[in-house]
Amino acid sequence: MRILISNDDGIFSEGIYVLAKSLINLGEVIVIAPDSEKSATGHAITMHHPLRVSRTKFFDLDIEAYSVSGTPADCVKLAVEAILKDRRPDIVVSGINNGPNLGTDVIYSGTVSAAVEAAILEIPSIAISMARSKFETFEHAGNFVTKLVEDIFEKGLYNNKELNETIINVNYPTVSEEEIRGVKVTTLGIRKYQNAFVERKDPRGNSYYWMSGEVMDLEQNESSDVVALRNNYISVTPIHFDLTNFKTYEYLKKLDLEKTR
């Protein structure tokens, strides 16, 4: 099995090291990740300047690794279409992100977007996130996703195109192993923020702004990833890049939109 690993925290973050160290037991691991933190870049790709790629020594692991000057989506796209064009990965795993990627936050997440790019290229993908805390390191999350990858391939779940285009988004609780209550297959919850822009002045008197914000306490569906993580369950959410609203699609088809021309 050939496993491509990426992230949005940068190639020298602890999370990606722990993930690679765990997955190396399953086969050939190749790391291609941003050369610096690219959190909250969403699915941005680089079009107006070249991507710089450097072969990199990856901590104490004897694996192939490259740092890229672009975004997480750049890394996966570049890997599949250029660097590994004759060695197509069997699966892409993105993470371990330092912080959760729940609900509508997946739209902003570079971690999830790396996995989305793999799905667009019809490669199975997993995004794994866990906020490191005083209770835990990333090892347990790494072990869980390794077992998940193994289970997926043993059961042949990725033998059809539809599942190849599905991203599995995993969020791991930041509690001790004894407090984890199990695993739940979940839906995306709702994450909204009370954004506060702090205005400051530069030496020339021009305004600039820092954005900060706090997560709003919203009512959630009991099947959501937000509720699962809140109750100390590992959340496993299948997501897709097709953003079509099919209910509205059917409604609009009933309208005679030709009259609006």
ZADO-1210 file (C-alpha; in nm, 4 decimals, padded with zeros to 6 digits):
<atoms>
<atom x="00.0000" y="00.0000" z="00.0000" code="MET" pos="1"/>
<atom x="00.1297" y="00.3444" z="-00.0933" code="ARG" pos="2"/>
<atom x="00.0175" y="00.6191" z="00.1463" code="ILE" pos="3"/>
<atom x="00.0516" y="00.9903" z="00.0759" code="LEU" pos="4"/>
<atom x="00.0462" y="01.2121" z="00.3854" code="ILE" pos="5"/>
<atom x="-00.0100" y="01.5871" z="00.3936" code="SER" pos="6"/>
<atom x="-00.1435" y="01.8497" z="00.6362" code="ASN" pos="7"/>
<atom x="-00.1924" y="02.2233" z="00.6884" code="ASP" pos="8"/>
<atom x="00.0210" y="02.2722" z="01.0007" code="ASP" pos="9"/>
<atom x="00.3436" y="02.2357" z="00.8028" code="GLY" pos="10"/>
<atom x="00.5803" y="01.9504" z="00.7314" code="ILE" pos="11"/>
<atom x="00.7642" y="01.9813" z="01.0634" code="PHE" pos="12"/>
<atom x="00.4576" y="01.9785" z="01.2896" code="SER" pos="13"/>
<atom x="00.4270" y="01.7105" z="01.5550" code="GLU" pos="14"/>
<atom x="00.0961" y="01.5799" z="01.4224" code="GLY" pos="15"/>
<atom x="00.2230" y="01.4827" z="01.0776" code="ILE" pos="16"/>
<atom x="00.5287" y="01.3148" z="01.2303" code="TYR" pos="17"/>
<atom x="00.3158" y="01.1001" z="01.4610" code="VAL" pos="18"/>
<atom x="00.0827" y="01.0124" z="01.1736" code="LEU" pos="19"/>
<atom x="00.3673" y="00.9047" z="00.9454" code="ALA" pos="20"/>
<atom x="00.5327" y="00.7074" z="01.2244" code="LYS" pos="21"/>
<atom x="00.2095" y="00.5158" z="01.2801" code="SER" pos="22"/>
<atom x="00.1166" y="00.4567" z="00.9147" code="LEU" pos="23"/>
<atom x="00.4642" y="00.3386" z="00.8174" code="ILE" pos="24"/>
<atom x="00.3627" y="-00.0029" z="00.9520" code="ASN" pos="25"/>
<atom x="00.1091" y="-00.0418" z="00.6689" code="LEU" pos="26"/>
<atom x="00.3304" y="00.0178" z="00.3675" code="GLY" pos="27"/>
<atom x="00.5212" y="00.2836" z="00.1745" code="GLU" pos="28"/>
<atom x="00.4672" y="00.6284" z="00.3253" code="VAL" pos="29"/>
<atom x="00.5456" y="00.9495" z="00.1354" code="ILE" pos="30"/>
<atom x="00.5068" y="01.2909" z="00.2981" code="VAL" pos="31"/>
<atom x="00.4374" y="01.5956" z="00.0800" code="ILE" pos="32"/>
<atom x="00.3297" y="01.8922" z="00.2896" code="ALA" pos="33"/>
<atom x="00.3492" y="02.2724" z="00.3112" code="PRO" pos="34"/>
<atom x="00.6817" y="02.4225" z="00.4146" code="ASP" pos="35"/>
<atom x="00.5030" y="02.6366" z="00.6762" code="SER" pos="36"/>
<atom x="00.1661" y="02.6565" z="00.8469" code="GLU" pos="37"/>
<atom x="-00.1243" y="02.6978" z="00.6038" code="LYS" pos="38"/>
<atom x="-00.4189" y="02.6675" z="00.8418" code="SER" pos="39"/>
<atom x="-00.7608" y="02.7984" z="00.7291" code="ALA" pos="40"/>
<atom x="-00.6531" y="02.8250" z="00.3652" code="THR" pos="41"/>
<atom x="-00.9501" y="02.6184" z="00.2508" code="GLY" pos="42"/>
<atom x="-00.9126" y="02.4743" z="-00.0975" code="HIS" pos="43"/>
<atom x="-00.6924" y="02.7504" z="-00.2351" code="ALA" pos="44"/>
<atom x="-00.4488" y="02.6541" z="-00.5088" code="ILE" pos="45"/>
<atom x="-00.1470" y="02.8456" z="-00.6403" code="THR" pos="46"/>
<atom x="-00.1801" y="02.9803" z="-00.9935" code="MET" pos="47"/>
<atom x="00.0122" y="03.3068" z="-01.0186" code="HIS" pos="48"/>
<atom x="00.3593" y="03.2058" z="-00.9051" code="HIS" pos="49"/>
<atom x="00.5611" y="02.8830" z="-00.9143" code="PRO" pos="50"/>
<atom x="00.5583" y="02.6158" z="-00.6464" code="LEU" pos="51"/>
<atom x="00.8952" y="02.5465" z="-00.4857" code="ARG" pos="52"/>
<atom x="00.9626" y="02.1858" z="-00.3850" code="VAL" pos="53"/>
<atom x="01.2467" y="02.0640" z="-00.1631" code="SER" pos="54"/>
<atom x="01.3411" y="01.7056" z="-00.0777" code="ARG" pos="55"/>
<atom x="01.3521" y="01.7001" z="00.3019" code="THR" pos="56"/>
<atom x="01.4873" y="01.4832" z="00.5795" code="LYS" pos="57"/>
<atom x="01.1783" y="01.3943" z="00.7784" code="PHE" pos="58"/>
<atom x="01.2712" y="01.3856" z="01.1464" code="PHE" pos="59"/>
<atom x="01.4228" y="01.0441" z="01.2325" code="ASP" pos="60"/>
<atom x="01.2132" y="00.8473" z="00.9815" code="LEU" pos="61"/>
<atom x="01.3684" y="00.6975" z="00.6699" code="ASP" pos="62"/>
<atom x="01.0900" y="00.7963" z="00.4310" code="ILE" pos="63"/>
<atom x="01.0528" y="01.0079" z="00.1178" code="GLU" pos="64"/>
<atom x="00.9455" y="01.3610" z="00.2079" code="ALA" pos="65"/>
<atom x="00.9046" y="01.6941" z="00.0284" code="TYR" pos="66"/>
<atom x="00.8214" y="02.0430" z="00.1489" code="SER" pos="67"/>
<atom x="00.6144" y="02.2596" z="-00.0854" code="VAL" pos="68"/>
<atom x="00.5745" y="02.6371" z="-00.0882" code="SER" pos="69"/>
<atom x="00.2003" y="02.6097" z="-00.1575" code="GLY" pos="70"/>
<atom x="-00.1245" y="02.5119" z="00.0112" code="THR" pos="71"/>
<atom x="-00.2411" y="02.1667" z="00.1277" code="PRO" pos="72"/>
<atom x="-00.4502" y="02.1293" z="-00.1897" code="ALA" pos="73"/>
<atom x="-00.1408" y="02.2228" z="-00.3935" code="ASP" pos="74"/>
<atom x="00.0575" y="01.9520" z="-00.2175" code="CYS" pos="75"/>
<atom x="-00.1826" y="01.6712" z="-00.3034" code="VAL" pos="76"/>
<atom x="-00.2441" y="01.7907" z="-00.6587" code="LYS" pos="77"/>
<atom x="00.1301" y="01.8315" z="-00.7222" code="LEU" pos="78"/>
<atom x="00.2038" y="01.4944" z="-00.5651" code="ALA" pos="79"/>
<atom x="-00.0455" y="01.2988" z="-00.7735" code="VAL" pos="80"/>
<atom x="00.0013" y="01.4813" z="-01.1028" code="GLU" pos="81"/>
<atom x="00.3779" y="01.5409" z="-01.0946" code="ALA" pos="82"/>
<atom x="00.5993" y="01.4069" z="-00.8154" code="ILE" pos="83"/>
<atom x="00.4224" y="01.0692" z="-00.7909" code="LEU" pos="84"/>
<atom x="00.2687" y="01.0577" z="-01.1376" code="LYS" pos="85"/>
<atom x="00.4120" y="00.7079" z="-01.1966" code="ASP" pos="86"/>
<atom x="00.3474" y="00.5945" z="-00.8379" code="ARG" pos="87"/>
<atom x="-00.0164" y="00.6828" z="-00.7724" code="ARG" pos="88"/>
<atom x="-00.1033" y="00.6680" z="-00.4000" code="PRO" pos="89"/>
<atom x="-00.3569" y="00.4113" z="-00.2819" code="ASP" pos="90"/>
<atom x="-00.4831" y="00.6501" z="-00.0151" code="ILE" pos="91"/>
<atom x="-00.4211" y="01.0049" z="00.1090" code="VAL" pos="92"/>
<atom x="-00.4268" y="01.0832" z="00.4809" code="VAL" pos="93"/>
<atom x="-00.4178" y="01.4449" z="00.5993" code="SER" pos="94"/>
<atom x="-00.3265" y="01.5492" z="00.9538" code="GLY" pos="95"/>
<atom x="-00.3009" y="01.5089" z="01.2399" code="ILE" pos="96"/>
<atom x="-00.4374" y="01.8614" z="01.2668" code="ASN" pos="97"/>
<atom x="-00.3720" y="02.0525" z="01.5870" code="ASN" pos="98"/>
<atom x="-00.7342" y="02.1452" z="01.6541" code="GLY" pos="99"/>
<atom x="-01.0741" y="02.0034" z="01.5584" code="PRO" pos="100"/>
<atom x="-01.2316" y="02.0304" z="01.2140" code="ASN" pos="101"/>
<atom x="-01.6014" y="02.0064" z="01.2886" code="LEU" pos="102"/>
<atom x="-01.9199" y="02.1001" z="01.1089" code="GLY" pos="103"/>
<atom x="-01.9047" y="02.3898" z="00.8675" code="THR" pos="104"/>
<atom x="-01.5415" y="02.4561" z="00.9648" code="ASP" pos="105"/>
<atom x="-01.4448" y="02.1916" z="00.7071" code="VAL" pos="106"/>
<atom x="-01.5010" y="02.4613" z="00.4420" code="ILE" pos="107"/>
<atom x="-01.2103" y="02.6646" z="00.5843" code="TYR" pos="108"/>
<atom x="-00.9845" y="02.3739" z="00.6769" code="SER" pos="109"/>
<atom x="-00.6628" y="02.3150" z="00.4859" code="GLY" pos="110"/>
<atom x="-00.6403" y="01.9712" z="00.6466" code="THR" pos="111"/>
<atom x="-00.9763" y="01.8664" z="00.5075" code="VAL" pos="112"/>
<atom x="-00.9044" y="02.0329" z="00.1731" code="SER" pos="113"/>
<atom x="-00.5975" y="01.8152" z="00.1194" code="ALA" pos="114"/>
<atom x="-00.8264" y="01.5129" z="00.1566" code="ALA" pos="115"/>
<atom x="-01.0885" y="01.6750" z="-00.0685" code="VAL" pos="116"/>
<atom x="-00.8277" y="01.7213" z="-00.3433" code="GLU" pos="117"/>
<atom x="-00.7512" y="01.3499" z="-00.3221" code="ALA" pos="118"/>
<atom x="-01.1216" y="01.2693" z="-00.3581" code="ALA" pos="119"/>
<atom x="-01.1447" y="01.4969" z="-00.6636" code="ILE" pos="120"/>
<atom x="-00.8604" y="01.2872" z="-00.8089" code="LEU" pos="121"/>
<atom x="-01.0580" y="00.9717" z="-00.7178" code="GLU" pos="122"/>
<atom x="-00.8210" y="00.8587" z="-00.4435" code="ILE" pos="123"/>
<atom x="-00.9569" y="00.7422" z="-00.1048" code="PRO" pos="124"/>
<atom x="-00.8838" y="00.9963" z="00.1652" code="SER" pos="125"/>
<atom x="-00.9028" y="01.0584" z="00.5387" code="ILE" pos="126"/>
<atom x="-00.8621" y="01.3820" z="00.7333" code="ALA" pos="127"/>
<atom x="-00.7720" y="01.3405" z="01.1011" code="ILE" pos="128"/>
<atom x="-00.7853" y="01.6186" z="01.3612" code="SER" pos="129"/>
<atom x="-00.7199" y="01.6406" z="01.7327" code="MET" pos="130"/>
<atom x="-00.6428" y="01.9372" z="01.9539" code="ALA" pos="131"/>
<atom x="-00.3419" y="01.8457" z="02.1626" code="ARG" pos="132"/>
<atom x="-00.4065" y="01.9026" z="02.5314" code="SER" pos="133"/>
<atom x="-00.2617" y="01.8335" z="02.8725" code="LYS" pos="134"/>
<atom x="-00.4381" y="01.4953" z="02.8618" code="PHE" pos="135"/>
<atom x="-00.3109" y="01.3595" z="02.5341" code="GLU" pos="136"/>
<atom x="-00.0499" y="01.3533" z="02.2646" code="THR" pos="137"/>
<atom x="-00.1298" y="01.2609" z="01.9067" code="PHE" pos="138"/>
<atom x="-00.0290" y="00.8935" z="01.9361" code="GLU" pos="139"/>
<atom x="-00.3747" y="00.7543" z="02.0107" code="HIS" pos="140"/>
<atom x="-00.5272" y="00.9452" z="01.7179" code="ALA" pos="141"/>
<atom x="-00.2483" y="00.8114" z="01.4947" code="GLY" pos="142"/>
<atom x="-00.3143" y="00.4561" z="01.6078" code="ASN" pos="143"/>
<atom x="-00.6868" y="00.4944" z="01.5451" code="PHE" pos="144"/>
<atom x="-00.6499" y="00.6241" z="01.1897" code="VAL" pos="145"/>
<atom x="-00.3960" y="00.3498" z="01.1128" code="THR" pos="146"/>
<atom x="-00.6495" y="00.0854" z="01.2168" code="LYS" pos="147"/>
<atom x="-00.9152" y="00.2673" z="01.0135" code="LEU" pos="148"/>
<atom x="-00.7000" y="00.2631" z="00.6988" code="VAL" pos="149"/>
<atom x="-00.6249" y="-00.1052" z="00.7506" code="GLU" pos="150"/>
<atom x="-00.9922" y="-00.1867" z="00.8070" code="ASP" pos="151"/>
<atom x="-01.1046" y="00.0051" z="00.4994" code="ILE" pos="152"/>
<atom x="-00.8706" y="-00.1849" z="00.2704" code="PHE" pos="153"/>
<atom x="-00.9240" y="-00.5247" z="00.4313" code="GLU" pos="154"/>
<atom x="-01.2990" y="-00.4944" z="00.3741" code="LYS" pos="155"/>
<atom x="-01.2595" y="-00.3584" z="00.0223" code="GLY" pos="156"/>
<atom x="-01.4700" y="-00.0517" z="00.0905" code="LEU" pos="157"/>
<atom x="-01.2899" y="00.1471" z="-00.1789" code="TYR" pos="158"/>
<atom x="-01.3666" y="-00.0721" z="-00.4757" code="ASN" pos="159"/>
<atom x="-01.6100" y="00.1681" z="-00.6385" code="ASN" pos="160"/>
<atom x="-01.5873" y="00.5240" z="-00.7702" code="LYS" pos="161"/>
<atom x="-01.8530" y="00.6660" z="-00.5358" code="GLU" pos="162"/>
<atom x="-01.6598" y="00.5715" z="-00.2237" code="LEU" pos="163"/>
<atom x="-01.3317" y="00.6879" z="-00.3767" code="ASN" pos="164"/>
<atom x="-01.4886" y="01.0333" z="-00.3976" code="GLU" pos="165"/>
<atom x="-01.5842" y="01.0331" z="-00.0289" code="THR" pos="166"/>
<atom x="-01.3677" y="01.1967" z="00.2373" code="ILE" pos="167"/>
<atom x="-01.3695" y="01.0466" z="00.5849" code="ILE" pos="168"/>
<atom x="-01.3328" y="01.3292" z="00.8348" code="ASN" pos="169"/>
<atom x="-01.2170" y="01.2081" z="01.1763" code="VAL" pos="170"/>
<atom x="-01.2143" y="01.4146" z="01.4955" code="ASN" pos="171"/>
<atom x="-01.0493" y="01.2638" z="01.8021" code="TYR" pos="172"/>
<atom x="-01.1417" y="01.3804" z="02.1554" code="PRO" pos="173"/>
<atom x="-00.8819" y="01.5570" z="02.3696" code="THR" pos="174"/>
<atom x="-00.9371" y="01.3455" z="02.6777" code="VAL" pos="175"/>
<atom x="-00.7569" y="01.0494" z="02.8312" code="SER" pos="176"/>
<atom x="-00.8085" y="00.7128" z="02.6604" code="GLU" pos="177"/>
<atom x="-01.0118" y="00.5948" z="02.9602" code="GLU" pos="178"/>
<atom x="-01.2639" y="00.8751" z="02.9024" code="GLU" pos="179"/>
<atom x="-01.3268" y="00.7989" z="02.5329" code="ILE" pos="180"/>
<atom x="-01.6707" y="00.6414" z="02.5116" code="ARG" pos="181"/>
<atom x="-01.6444" y="00.4907" z="02.1645" code="GLY" pos="182"/>
<atom x="-01.6751" y="00.5738" z="01.7959" code="VAL" pos="183"/>
<atom x="-01.9736" y="00.7340" z="01.6221" code="LYS" pos="184"/>
<atom x="-02.0477" y="00.7765" z="01.2527" code="VAL" pos="185"/>
<atom x="-02.1726" y="01.1340" z="01.2349" code="THR" pos="186"/>
<atom x="-02.3095" y="01.4136" z="01.0218" code="THR" pos="187"/>
<atom x="-02.1632" y="01.7624" z="00.9916" code="LEU" pos="188"/>
<atom x="-02.2765" y="01.9954" z="01.2671" code="GLY" pos="189"/>
<atom x="-02.2975" y="02.3736" z="01.2630" code="ILE" pos="190"/>
<atom x="-02.0059" y="02.5935" z="01.3650" code="ARG" pos="191"/>
<atom x="-02.0488" y="02.9699" z="01.3715" code="LYS" pos="192"/>
<atom x="-01.8358" y="03.2342" z="01.5377" code="TYR" pos="193"/>
<atom x="-01.8886" y="03.5654" z="01.7022" code="GLN" pos="194"/>
<atom x="-01.6119" y="03.7321" z="01.5075" code="ASN" pos="195"/>
<atom x="-01.4558" y="04.0370" z="01.6647" code="ALA" pos="196"/>
<atom x="-01.2332" y="04.2562" z="01.4496" code="PHE" pos="197"/>
<atom x="-00.9876" y="04.4580" z="01.6535" code="VAL" pos="198"/>
<atom x="-00.8916" y="04.7805" z="01.4780" code="GLU" pos="199"/>
<atom x="-00.5409" y="04.9200" z="01.5225" code="ARG" pos="200"/>
<atom x="-00.3354" y="05.1922" z="01.3567" code="LYS" pos="201"/>
<atom x="-00.0035" y="05.1626" z="01.1817" code="ASP" pos="202"/>
<atom x="00.2673" y="05.4332" z="01.2242" code="PRO" pos="203"/>
<atom x="00.1135" y="05.6275" z="00.9350" code="ARG" pos="204"/>
<atom x="-00.2306" y="05.6320" z="01.0924" code="GLY" pos="205"/>
<atom x="-00.3856" y="05.3768" z="00.8580" code="ASN" pos="206"/>
<atom x="-00.6267" y="05.1206" z="01.0027" code="SER" pos="207"/>
<atom x="-00.5565" y="04.7498" z="01.0078" code="TYR" pos="208"/>
<atom x="-00.7554" y="04.4680" z="01.1653" code="TYR" pos="209"/>
<atom x="-00.6932" y="04.1476" z="01.3586" code="TRP" pos="210"/>
<atom x="-00.9747" y="03.8918" z="01.3431" code="MET" pos="211"/>
<atom x="-01.0570" y="03.6879" z="01.6496" code="SER" pos="212"/>
<atom x="-01.3708" y="03.5041" z="01.7473" code="GLY" pos="213"/>
<atom x="-01.5427" y="03.2625" z="01.9803" code="GLU" pos="214"/>
<atom x="-01.7514" y="02.9605" z="01.8820" code="VAL" pos="215"/>
<atom x="-02.1229" y="03.0192" z="01.9319" code="MET" pos="216"/>
<atom x="-02.3201" y="02.7703" z="02.1416" code="ASP" pos="217"/>
<atom x="-02.5779" y="02.6523" z="01.8869" code="LEU" pos="218"/>
<atom x="-02.8402" y="02.3804" z="01.8932" code="GLU" pos="219"/>
<atom x="-02.7039" y="02.0743" z="01.7147" code="GLN" pos="220"/>
<atom x="-02.8484" y="01.7610" z="01.5632" code="ASN" pos="221"/>
<atom x="-02.7771" y="01.4672" z="01.7942" code="GLU" pos="222"/>
<atom x="-02.6123" y="01.2832" z="01.5045" code="SER" pos="223"/>
<atom x="-02.3581" y="01.5616" z="01.4501" code="SER" pos="224"/>
<atom x="-01.9826" y="01.5513" z="01.4877" code="ASP" pos="225"/>
<atom x="-02.0022" y="01.8460" z="01.7288" code="VAL" pos="226"/>
<atom x="-02.2233" y="01.6522" z="01.9717" code="VAL" pos="227"/>
<atom x="-02.0160" y="01.3333" z="01.9388" code="ALA" pos="228"/>
<atom x="-01.6900" y="01.5088" z="02.0226" code="LEU" pos="229"/>
<atom x="-01.8540" y="01.7030" z="02.3057" code="ARG" pos="230"/>
<atom x="-01.9577" y="01.3693" z="02.4583" code="ASN" pos="231"/>
<atom x="-01.6079" y="01.2177" z="02.4210" code="ASN" pos="232"/>
<atom x="-01.6791" y="01.0014" z="02.1168" code="TYR" pos="233"/>
<atom x="-01.4445" y="00.9697" z="01.8205" code="ILE" pos="234"/>
<atom x="-01.6352" y="01.1265" z="01.5318" code="SER" pos="235"/>
<atom x="-01.6184" y="00.9740" z="01.1823" code="VAL" pos="236"/>
<atom x="-01.8016" y="01.1798" z="00.9192" code="THR" pos="237"/>
<atom x="-01.8264" y="01.0907" z="00.5485" code="PRO" pos="238"/>
<atom x="-01.8285" y="01.4100" z="00.3413" code="ILE" pos="239"/>
<atom x="-01.8314" y="01.4940" z="-00.0296" code="HIS" pos="240"/>
<atom x="-01.7212" y="01.7818" z="-00.2490" code="PHE" pos="241"/>
<atom x="-02.0506" y="01.7943" z="-00.4419" code="ASP" pos="242"/>
<atom x="-02.2173" y="02.1048" z="-00.2938" code="LEU" pos="243"/>
<atom x="-02.5371" y="02.0765" z="-00.4982" code="THR" pos="244"/>
<atom x="-02.8547" y="02.1423" z="-00.2982" code="ASN" pos="245"/>
<atom x="-03.0729" y="01.8735" z="-00.4551" code="PHE" pos="246"/>
<atom x="-03.3981" y="01.9895" z="-00.2913" code="LYS" pos="247"/>
<atom x="-03.3559" y="02.3351" z="-00.4424" code="THR" pos="248"/>
<atom x="-03.2417" y="02.1777" z="-00.7677" code="TYR" pos="249"/>
<atom x="-03.5760" y="01.9979" z="-00.7995" code="GLU" pos="250"/>
<atom x="-03.7650" y="02.3155" z="-00.7042" code="TYR" pos="251"/>
<atom x="-03.5841" y="02.5274" z="-00.9629" code="LEU" pos="252"/>
<atom x="-03.6460" y="02.2692" z="-01.2329" code="LYS" pos="253"/>
<atom x="-04.0205" y="02.3212" z="-01.1816" code="LYS" pos="254"/>
<atom x="-03.9921" y="02.6923" z="-01.2485" code="LEU" pos="255"/>
<atom x="-04.0107" y="02.8188" z="-01.6009" code="ASP" pos="256"/>
<atom x="-03.6769" y="02.9989" z="-01.5870" code="LEU" pos="257"/>
<atom x="-03.6831" y="03.0525" z="-01.9623" code="GLU" pos="258"/>
<atom x="-03.9238" y="03.3409" z="-01.8940" code="LYS" pos="259"/>
<atom x="-03.6502" y="03.5252" z="-01.7066" code="THR" pos="260"/>
<atom x="-03.4303" y="03.5511" z="-02.0172" code="ARG" pos="261"/>
</atoms>
